[in-house]
Amino acid sequence: MMNEFLAHNRDNLIARCIEKVAKRPKRATTVQQLKNGVPMFIDQLTS
């Protein structure tokens, strides 16, 4: 059930996470980390 939710809402979840991180105070987070981190985490959860 959780796998289905994550797979079905993957793009929306990624966009929301990136948006929330962007609102945080400046940190050493790179664009590359944002593009890879959340998608990789969701992929690990669903595999």
PyMOL Python script that loads the backbone (N, CA, C, O; Angstrom):
from pymol import cmd

cmd.read_pdbstr("""\
ATOM      1  N   MET A   1       0.822  -1.184   0.000  1.00  0.00           N
ATOM      2  CA  MET A   1       0.000   0.000   0.000  1.00  0.00           C
ATOM      3  C   MET A   1       0.879   1.267   0.000  1.00  0.00           C
ATOM      4  O   MET A   1       0.640   2.182  -0.787  1.00  0.00           O
ATOM      5  N   MET A   2       1.876   1.319   0.865  1.00  0.00           N
ATOM      6  CA  MET A   2       2.771   2.479   0.902  1.00  0.00           C
ATOM      7  C   MET A   2       3.562   2.571  -0.394  1.00  0.00           C
ATOM      8  O   MET A   2       3.758   3.663  -0.928  1.00  0.00           O
ATOM      9  N   ASN A   3       4.019   1.428  -0.905  1.00  0.00           N
ATOM     10  CA  ASN A   3       4.763   1.422  -2.168  1.00  0.00           C
ATOM     11  C   ASN A   3       3.932   2.016  -3.296  1.00  0.00           C
ATOM     12  O   ASN A   3       4.437   2.792  -4.107  1.00  0.00           O
ATOM     13  N   GLU A   4       2.665   1.651  -3.343  1.00  0.00           N
ATOM     14  CA  GLU A   4       1.778   2.163  -4.385  1.00  0.00           C
ATOM     15  C   GLU A   4       1.608   3.677  -4.257  1.00  0.00           C
ATOM     16  O   GLU A   4       1.646   4.400  -5.252  1.00  0.00           O
ATOM     17  N   PHE A   5       1.422   4.146  -3.031  1.00  0.00           N
ATOM     18  CA  PHE A   5       1.273   5.585  -2.798  1.00  0.00           C
ATOM     19  C   PHE A   5       2.516   6.337  -3.255  1.00  0.00           C
ATOM     20  O   PHE A   5       2.413   7.335  -3.968  1.00  0.00           O
ATOM     21  N   LEU A   6       3.687   5.864  -2.847  1.00  0.00           N
ATOM     22  CA  LEU A   6       4.939   6.525  -3.212  1.00  0.00           C
ATOM     23  C   LEU A   6       5.161   6.503  -4.722  1.00  0.00           C
ATOM     24  O   LEU A   6       5.565   7.507  -5.309  1.00  0.00           O
ATOM     25  N   ALA A   7       4.901   5.371  -5.339  1.00  0.00           N
ATOM     26  CA  ALA A   7       5.098   5.251  -6.785  1.00  0.00           C
ATOM     27  C   ALA A   7       4.127   6.158  -7.547  1.00  0.00           C
ATOM     28  O   ALA A   7       4.504   6.807  -8.522  1.00  0.00           O
ATOM     29  N   HIS A   8       2.884   6.191  -7.091  1.00  0.00           N
ATOM     30  CA  HIS A   8       1.861   6.980  -7.780  1.00  0.00           C
ATOM     31  C   HIS A   8       2.086   8.485  -7.601  1.00  0.00           C
ATOM     32  O   HIS A   8       1.776   9.265  -8.502  1.00  0.00           O
ATOM     33  N   ASN A   9       2.612   8.891  -6.468  1.00  0.00           N
ATOM     34  CA  ASN A   9       2.775  10.313  -6.148  1.00  0.00           C
ATOM     35  C   ASN A   9       4.230  10.769  -6.165  1.00  0.00           C
ATOM     36  O   ASN A   9       4.557  11.826  -5.623  1.00  0.00           O
ATOM     37  N   ARG A  10       5.085   9.995  -6.770  1.00  0.00           N
ATOM     38  CA  ARG A  10       6.534  10.240  -6.752  1.00  0.00           C
ATOM     39  C   ARG A  10       6.900  11.660  -7.182  1.00  0.00           C
ATOM     40  O   ARG A  10       7.594  12.362  -6.446  1.00  0.00           O
ATOM     41  N   ASP A  11       6.453  12.089  -8.338  1.00  0.00           N
ATOM     42  CA  ASP A  11       6.822  13.412  -8.859  1.00  0.00           C
ATOM     43  C   ASP A  11       6.333  14.539  -7.952  1.00  0.00           C
ATOM     44  O   ASP A  11       7.051  15.511  -7.716  1.00  0.00           O
ATOM     45  N   ASN A  12       5.119  14.403  -7.451  1.00  0.00           N
ATOM     46  CA  ASN A  12       4.563  15.419  -6.557  1.00  0.00           C
ATOM     47  C   ASN A  12       5.342  15.468  -5.243  1.00  0.00           C
ATOM     48  O   ASN A  12       5.631  16.554  -4.741  1.00  0.00           O
ATOM     49  N   LEU A  13       5.682  14.326  -4.689  1.00  0.00           N
ATOM     50  CA  LEU A  13       6.453  14.284  -3.448  1.00  0.00           C
ATOM     51  C   LEU A  13       7.829  14.915  -3.624  1.00  0.00           C
ATOM     52  O   LEU A  13       8.293  15.664  -2.764  1.00  0.00           O
ATOM     53  N   ILE A  14       8.469  14.611  -4.731  1.00  0.00           N
ATOM     54  CA  ILE A  14       9.795  15.180  -5.010  1.00  0.00           C
ATOM     55  C   ILE A  14       9.697  16.703  -5.104  1.00  0.00           C
ATOM     56  O   ILE A  14      10.506  17.413  -4.507  1.00  0.00           O
ATOM     57  N   ALA A  15       8.726  17.198  -5.839  1.00  0.00           N
ATOM     58  CA  ALA A  15       8.559  18.647  -6.004  1.00  0.00           C
ATOM     59  C   ALA A  15       8.288  19.327  -4.668  1.00  0.00           C
ATOM     60  O   ALA A  15       8.831  20.397  -4.391  1.00  0.00           O
ATOM     61  N   ARG A  16       7.458  18.713  -3.846  1.00  0.00           N
ATOM     62  CA  ARG A  16       7.138  19.307  -2.546  1.00  0.00           C
ATOM     63  C   ARG A  16       8.346  19.319  -1.622  1.00  0.00           C
ATOM     64  O   ARG A  16       8.562  20.292  -0.900  1.00  0.00           O
ATOM     65  N   CYS A  17       9.128  18.262  -1.636  1.00  0.00           N
ATOM     66  CA  CYS A  17      10.335  18.213  -0.801  1.00  0.00           C
ATOM     67  C   CYS A  17      11.340  19.273  -1.232  1.00  0.00           C
ATOM     68  O   CYS A  17      11.919  19.959  -0.390  1.00  0.00           O
ATOM     69  N   ILE A  18      11.549  19.408  -2.529  1.00  0.00           N
ATOM     70  CA  ILE A  18      12.487  20.418  -3.037  1.00  0.00           C
ATOM     71  C   ILE A  18      11.998  21.817  -2.671  1.00  0.00           C
ATOM     72  O   ILE A  18      12.795  22.678  -2.300  1.00  0.00           O
ATOM     73  N   GLU A  19      10.700  22.042  -2.773  1.00  0.00           N
ATOM     74  CA  GLU A  19      10.130  23.341  -2.415  1.00  0.00           C
ATOM     75  C   GLU A  19      10.353  23.654  -0.933  1.00  0.00           C
ATOM     76  O   GLU A  19      10.699  24.781  -0.578  1.00  0.00           O
ATOM     77  N   LYS A  20      10.154  22.661  -0.078  1.00  0.00           N
ATOM     78  CA  LYS A  20      10.353  22.874   1.361  1.00  0.00           C
ATOM     79  C   LYS A  20      11.814  23.141   1.691  1.00  0.00           C
ATOM     80  O   LYS A  20      12.114  23.995   2.525  1.00  0.00           O
ATOM     81  N   VAL A  21      12.710  22.430   1.056  1.00  0.00           N
ATOM     82  CA  VAL A  21      14.137  22.643   1.300  1.00  0.00           C
ATOM     83  C   VAL A  21      14.539  24.044   0.842  1.00  0.00           C
ATOM     84  O   VAL A  21      15.365  24.694   1.483  1.00  0.00           O
ATOM     85  N   ALA A  22      13.969  24.502  -0.246  1.00  0.00           N
ATOM     86  CA  ALA A  22      14.300  25.829  -0.770  1.00  0.00           C
ATOM     87  C   ALA A  22      13.887  26.944   0.192  1.00  0.00           C
ATOM     88  O   ALA A  22      14.471  28.028   0.165  1.00  0.00           O
ATOM     89  N   LYS A  23      12.901  26.693   1.032  1.00  0.00           N
ATOM     90  CA  LYS A  23      12.430  27.696   1.991  1.00  0.00           C
ATOM     91  C   LYS A  23      13.281  27.746   3.259  1.00  0.00           C
ATOM     92  O   LYS A  23      13.152  28.679   4.051  1.00  0.00           O
ATOM     93  N   ARG A  24      14.136  26.770   3.455  1.00  0.00           N
ATOM     94  CA  ARG A  24      14.987  26.744   4.645  1.00  0.00           C
ATOM     95  C   ARG A  24      16.071  27.808   4.531  1.00  0.00           C
ATOM     96  O   ARG A  24      16.383  28.285   3.440  1.00  0.00           O
ATOM     97  N   PRO A  25      16.642  28.172   5.689  1.00  0.00           N
ATOM     98  CA  PRO A  25      17.789  29.095   5.625  1.00  0.00           C
ATOM     99  C   PRO A  25      18.896  28.487   4.763  1.00  0.00           C
ATOM    100  O   PRO A  25      19.012  27.268   4.642  1.00  0.00           O
ATOM    101  N   LYS A  26      19.686  29.344   4.185  1.00  0.00           N
ATOM    102  CA  LYS A  26      20.753  28.885   3.282  1.00  0.00           C
ATOM    103  C   LYS A  26      21.652  27.851   3.951  1.00  0.00           C
ATOM    104  O   LYS A  26      22.111  28.033   5.079  1.00  0.00           O
ATOM    105  N   ARG A  27      21.887  26.777   3.233  1.00  0.00           N
ATOM    106  CA  ARG A  27      22.776  25.709   3.674  1.00  0.00           C
ATOM    107  C   ARG A  27      23.630  25.306   2.494  1.00  0.00           C
ATOM    108  O   ARG A  27      23.520  25.873   1.407  1.00  0.00           O
ATOM    109  N   ALA A  28      24.460  24.348   2.711  1.00  0.00           N
ATOM    110  CA  ALA A  28      25.375  23.903   1.660  1.00  0.00           C
ATOM    111  C   ALA A  28      24.737  22.860   0.740  1.00  0.00           C
ATOM    112  O   ALA A  28      25.447  22.023   0.182  1.00  0.00           O
ATOM    113  N   THR A  29      23.423  22.893   0.573  1.00  0.00           N
ATOM    114  CA  THR A  29      22.734  21.950  -0.298  1.00  0.00           C
ATOM    115  C   THR A  29      22.898  22.387  -1.747  1.00  0.00           C
ATOM    116  O   THR A  29      22.578  23.519  -2.108  1.00  0.00           O
ATOM    117  N   THR A  30      23.395  21.481  -2.563  1.00  0.00           N
ATOM    118  CA  THR A  30      23.587  21.802  -3.974  1.00  0.00           C
ATOM    119  C   THR A  30      22.352  21.406  -4.780  1.00  0.00           C
ATOM    120  O   THR A  30      21.529  20.611  -4.328  1.00  0.00           O
ATOM    121  N   VAL A  31      22.240  21.963  -5.958  1.00  0.00           N
ATOM    122  CA  VAL A  31      21.138  21.612  -6.860  1.00  0.00           C
ATOM    123  C   VAL A  31      21.199  20.124  -7.178  1.00  0.00           C
ATOM    124  O   VAL A  31      20.168  19.456  -7.256  1.00  0.00           O
ATOM    125  N   GLN A  32      22.397  19.614  -7.360  1.00  0.00           N
ATOM    126  CA  GLN A  32      22.580  18.191  -7.661  1.00  0.00           C
ATOM    127  C   GLN A  32      22.057  17.320  -6.518  1.00  0.00           C
ATOM    128  O   GLN A  32      21.428  16.290  -6.762  1.00  0.00           O
ATOM    129  N   GLN A  33      22.312  17.724  -5.280  1.00  0.00           N
ATOM    130  CA  GLN A  33      21.821  16.970  -4.130  1.00  0.00           C
ATOM    131  C   GLN A  33      20.298  16.974  -4.096  1.00  0.00           C
ATOM    132  O   GLN A  33      19.681  15.951  -3.800  1.00  0.00           O
ATOM    133  N   LEU A  34      19.696  18.105  -4.393  1.00  0.00           N
ATOM    134  CA  LEU A  34      18.239  18.187  -4.407  1.00  0.00           C
ATOM    135  C   LEU A  34      17.641  17.312  -5.496  1.00  0.00           C
ATOM    136  O   LEU A  34      16.620  16.660  -5.280  1.00  0.00           O
ATOM    137  N   LYS A  35      18.271  17.294  -6.662  1.00  0.00           N
ATOM    138  CA  LYS A  35      17.748  16.503  -7.778  1.00  0.00           C
ATOM    139  C   LYS A  35      17.911  15.009  -7.553  1.00  0.00           C
ATOM    140  O   LYS A  35      17.103  14.220  -8.042  1.00  0.00           O
ATOM    141  N   ASN A  36      18.944  14.609  -6.822  1.00  0.00           N
ATOM    142  CA  ASN A  36      19.220  13.185  -6.645  1.00  0.00           C
ATOM    143  C   ASN A  36      18.755  12.621  -5.311  1.00  0.00           C
ATOM    144  O   ASN A  36      18.315  11.473  -5.249  1.00  0.00           O
ATOM    145  N   GLY A  37      18.841  13.398  -4.253  1.00  0.00           N
ATOM    146  CA  GLY A  37      18.584  12.895  -2.908  1.00  0.00           C
ATOM    147  C   GLY A  37      17.192  12.341  -2.691  1.00  0.00           C
ATOM    148  O   GLY A  37      17.038  11.177  -2.322  1.00  0.00           O
ATOM    149  N   VAL A  38      16.183  13.155  -2.915  1.00  0.00           N
ATOM    150  CA  VAL A  38      14.805  12.738  -2.669  1.00  0.00           C
ATOM    151  C   VAL A  38      14.376  11.625  -3.626  1.00  0.00           C
ATOM    152  O   VAL A  38      13.810  10.631  -3.171  1.00  0.00           O
ATOM    153  N   PRO A  39      14.623  11.753  -4.935  1.00  0.00           N
ATOM    154  CA  PRO A  39      14.244  10.653  -5.827  1.00  0.00           C
ATOM    155  C   PRO A  39      14.921   9.332  -5.450  1.00  0.00           C
ATOM    156  O   PRO A  39      14.299   8.272  -5.513  1.00  0.00           O
ATOM    157  N   MET A  40      16.183   9.400  -5.064  1.00  0.00           N
ATOM    158  CA  MET A  40      16.895   8.186  -4.674  1.00  0.00           C
ATOM    159  C   MET A  40      16.263   7.575  -3.424  1.00  0.00           C
ATOM    160  O   MET A  40      16.098   6.358  -3.340  1.00  0.00           O
ATOM    161  N   PHE A  41      15.913   8.412  -2.464  1.00  0.00           N
ATOM    162  CA  PHE A  41      15.290   7.935  -1.232  1.00  0.00           C
ATOM    163  C   PHE A  41      13.950   7.263  -1.527  1.00  0.00           C
ATOM    164  O   PHE A  41      13.673   6.183  -1.005  1.00  0.00           O
ATOM    165  N   ILE A  42      13.124   7.884  -2.351  1.00  0.00           N
ATOM    166  CA  ILE A  42      11.827   7.295  -2.696  1.00  0.00           C
ATOM    167  C   ILE A  42      12.023   5.981  -3.446  1.00  0.00           C
ATOM    168  O   ILE A  42      11.301   5.015  -3.201  1.00  0.00           O
ATOM    169  N   ASP A  43      12.987   5.940  -4.352  1.00  0.00           N
ATOM    170  CA  ASP A  43      13.275   4.699  -5.078  1.00  0.00           C
ATOM    171  C   ASP A  43      13.700   3.591  -4.121  1.00  0.00           C
ATOM    172  O   ASP A  43      13.309   2.437  -4.298  1.00  0.00           O
ATOM    173  N   GLN A  44      14.497   3.927  -3.111  1.00  0.00           N
ATOM    174  CA  GLN A  44      14.932   2.931  -2.131  1.00  0.00           C
ATOM    175  C   GLN A  44      13.748   2.424  -1.315  1.00  0.00           C
ATOM    176  O   GLN A  44      13.685   1.240  -0.984  1.00  0.00           O
ATOM    177  N   LEU A  45      12.822   3.297  -0.992  1.00  0.00           N
ATOM    178  CA  LEU A  45      11.645   2.886  -0.230  1.00  0.00           C
ATOM    179  C   LEU A  45      10.730   1.971  -1.032  1.00  0.00           C
ATOM    180  O   LEU A  45      10.097   1.078  -0.470  1.00  0.00           O
ATOM    181  N   THR A  46      10.659   2.187  -2.330  1.00  0.00           N
ATOM    182  CA  THR A  46       9.727   1.411  -3.153  1.00  0.00           C
ATOM    183  C   THR A  46      10.343   0.157  -3.760  1.00  0.00           C
ATOM    184  O   THR A  46       9.637  -0.639  -4.380  1.00  0.00           O
ATOM    185  N   SER A  47      11.645  -0.028  -3.592  1.00  0.00           N
ATOM    186  CA  SER A  47      12.261  -1.224  -4.188  1.00  0.00           C
ATOM    187  C   SER A  47      12.282  -2.387  -3.226  1.00  0.00           C
ATOM    188  O   SER A  47      12.765  -3.465  -3.572  1.00  0.00           O
TER     189      SER A  47
END
""", "prot")
cmd.dss("prot")
cmd.show_as("cartoon", "prot")
cmd.util.cbc("prot")
cmd.orient("prot")
